[in-house]
Amino acid sequence: MDTPPNDLDARALGRAAPAKGLAREACPYAEGTEARTLWLSGYDEALASGETPVTGGLAKHPVDGSAR
């Protein structure tokens, strides 16, 4: 498996989001919630470790992360 399953905690889901084709602005949690804070910190952690950022919400091809 390339990425974790979707039933993990918010930080782990945020960390997996760039590889799944999700942009930072596509965070699924409401503003001001702990889950949003965790998701965004996981996303930022993924970018800091070398993941390529996605822009515009969803990649055109989220399976492979490319925007062909």
Protein Blocks (a to p, Z undefined) as FASTA:
>chain_A
ZZdcfkbcfklmmmmmmmnopafklpcbdehiaklmmmmmmmmmmmmnopacdehhiafb
lmnopaZZ
